[in-house]
Amino acid sequence: MTHSTIARGKTNRGISILGILILGAALILVLSYFDIRLKSVVESPASQENFGYVKGETTSIWDKYLERPAKYLWYDVWLNIFWRAFIENMERLRDGQPTDAQLNAPTVSY
């Protein structure tokens, strides 16, 4: 996207929360028009069986493929790198000491 396209206000933006709410309300009105009751659809045995199947498959995918990388990212990346540094800098602020950003900021000598 070029600068002139952005300047003219033609940006590609996603749907807003308000748009999702309006879409949901419209969907409920359409279902009501066709006399489809959400409660009976959700509580039907077929729906419950489908929900159970999706839950089982999701759990299986989590256990087989996603759990190890997610735990690695959480414990080894997020907690060790980002959270520890955040806590250390907050403790420095509390104690009146300079933070990492202040210590590592470039300086200009006159």
Buried (B, 14 or more C-beta within 10 A) or exposed (E): EEEEEEEEEEEEEEEEEEEEEEEEEEEEEEEEEEEEEEEEEEEEEEEEEEEEEEEEEEEEEEEEEEEEEEEEEEEEEEEEEEEEEEEEBEEBEEEEEEBEEEEEEEEEEE
